Amino acid sequence: MKETSILSQTLVEEGIHYRLMESSDLQAAAECFARSFQREPMVRQLGIQKEEFIPFALVCCQQAIEQGMGLVAIDESTNEIAGFTILQDALDEIQFDITAHQNFLPIFEMLGQLQSKYIADKKITAYGEVVVSFVTGVHPEYQGTKVAFLLFGQSLELAKAKDYKKMITEVTGRLSQNGVRRRYAFTPYASILYREFLFDGQAIFGNIEDQSLSCVLMEKSLLN
């Protein structure tokens, strides 16, 4: 596959090895996913615990492995996963049964509103045109390092190798929003203020500490 030829020149920086996610990574990648998102504003607000996150993380990672749409960062000194990232076609869906995980519904609703608006506005009708940087996370021990941004950069290369024309990403925190915009030249397209988002008529994220904080959908052309 074309992406293999690009990522065969594997990036190793400061003892961290960046490569495609493999079947043997499934459990550890899901664990990293669940742990890393305990700091995410919506997850904290809803009180979703790591154990609740694991089933969703397993489904996402399995789908990414099957589609060749996941990357991991491996600490060569310990052979442990330091971080991960998952891409998804904008018209694809994660095959996750939400019925037993109702706590996730407000998150799915907010992200779904932003992505549906983008798809409708841009009239996206064909697979292979727009890719979503679905999620990027790092193990708590690697927070504050370059791992997340290097993973994100590698995901751009993977998306280009798969001939996508544009990438979008929904970024939930101000630090990540600033980094994606400044480092990788993404442009904000649409946003929802947490304090203004209603779920079943309630401002469910109204108690998030930073009342100016938004979830922002950003876009970037991959043709340059």
N, C-alpha and C positions, 0 to 999 in steps of 0.2 A: 504494500500500500504506500501511497505517496507520503503520508505523514511519518511512516517508519523511516524513510530515507532522511527526513529532516531531523527527527529526534534520535536517530542513531548516533549523531554527534552529540552525545549526552552532555548536558551541562553539569559540571561539578564546580561548586564555588564554596570556599570556606568549609570543606568537608561534607557538604550536602549535595547529594546526587539527585537530579531531577529526571524522571522518566515516566513512560506510560504506566497507568495503573494495571496491575495484573490480577488474575484470579487469586493468587496466594496473598494478595494485599487486602482482600475483602474485609475480614474481621477487624484488622488493625486500622484500616482506613475509616470504617464505620465508627470505631471507637474514637478516633481523632475527630471525626465530624461531630459526634455528639458532645465531646468535651469542649471543642473550640466554640460551639455556639451557645454555651452557657453564659457568655458575656454579651450576646446580641440583644439589643434593646427590646425587641418584641418578645423574645424567648424569656427574658428576665421578667417582663411585665406580666406574662401569662403564667409564670411559675412552672414552666415545662422542665422537668428533671432529665438528667442525662439518660436514665433508664428508659424514659418515654421516647426519647429521640432515637434510640438505637434501631428499632424496626424501620423507621423512615430512612435512616442513614444507610442501612443494609440494602434496601430497595434501590436507592439512588446510586450507590456504589456499584451494585451488581449490574444495573442498566448501563452505567458508564463503562464498565469493563467490557460488556458484550458489544457495545457500540464503538469502542476505541475512543471514548470521549472523556477519559479521566487521566489525571496526572498525579503523581505523588513525589514528595521530597523525602529522601531517605538519608538519615544521619549515618555516614559511613563508619563512625566510631562505635555505634551501638546497633546498627542495622534496623533502627526503629523509624517509624513514619513521623516526620516532623511537621508535615502539612500535606494538603491535597487540594485539587481543584477539579471541578466537573463542568463540562460543557453539555449543552442540550440544544437541539434544533428548536427554533422558536415555535414551530407548529407541533412539536412533540409534547407528550405529557408523561410525568412520572406515574407509573402504574402502582399506586399506593391506595390501599383500602382505608379511607378516612373514618369509617363508621366507628372504629374502636379508639379513635384518637381525635375526639372533638376539640381538644385544646388547640389543635393546629389550624382550625377553620379560619380564625381571623387573619392569620398570616397568609394563608392561601388566598383569601379574599382580597387583601390589600395588594399583594404581588400580582394576582390575576387581573385586577383592575388596570394596573399600569401596563402589563404586557398586552392585554386585550386591546387597550386603546392604541398602542403602538402598531399592532398587527392590522387593526382596522384603518388607522390613519394612513399607513404606508401601503395598504392593500397587498399584504404578504399572503400569497396563495400557494406557493410551491415550496416543498422541502429543499434544503440545500442553499437557501439564499441568506437567511439571517440565523446566526447562532447566538445562544444565550450563555453568558458566563454565569452559570446557574448558582454555583457556590464555590467559595474559596475559604479555607480555614487552616489554622495552624494549631498544633498542640500547645497548651498553655506555657510549656517550658520555652517555646520559641517565639512567643509574642514579643514584639518590639525589635525583632530581627528583620532581615531582608527576605526571609523565606516566602512570605505571602506575595510580595511584589514580584519576586523572581518566578514563582509559580504562575502568576497572572501573565507575565511576559511570555512564558513558555506556552500558555494556553492560546495566546494570540498566534503564535507560530503554528500550533496544531490546527487552529481554525483556518488559517491561510492554506495550510497543506490540504485541507479538505475542501478547498475552493469556495468557502463562504465569502460573501461580498461585504457583509457587515456584522458587527458584534454589538449586542446590547447587554447591559448588566443592571440589576436593581441593587443599589447600594444603600445599606440601612444605617450607617454611622458616619458622622462628619469626617473623622480621620480617614476612613477608607474612601469617602467621596472626594476629598481633597487629593489623596494620593492617586486615584484613578484618573482624575481630571488633569493633574499637573504632570504626572509621570508618563501617562499613556495617551494623553490628548483626547480623552472622551469628552463628549459634549452633553450636558444635561438636556433631556427632552421633555420629561414630565415628572411631577412629584406629587406626593400626598403628605401633608402635615400630619404627624401622629395625633396631635390634639384634635384635628378635625375629622379624622376617620371614624365612621360610624359602623358598628357591627350589631345587627339586631336592634338598631336604634340607640345604641350606647357608644359613648366615646371610650372604647375599651382600652386605648393606649393613652388616655388623657392624663395619666399620672406619671408618664415618662418624665424624668427630671428636667431635661432640656426641652422646654416647650416650643423652641424654634426648630427642633429637629424634624427632618422629613425623610421619607423613603424616596429615593431619586432613581428614575430610570435614565441611563445614559447610553449614548450610541457612539460608534466609531466605524468609519469606513476601513475595510481591509484591502482595498484596491491600490493603496499608495505604496 
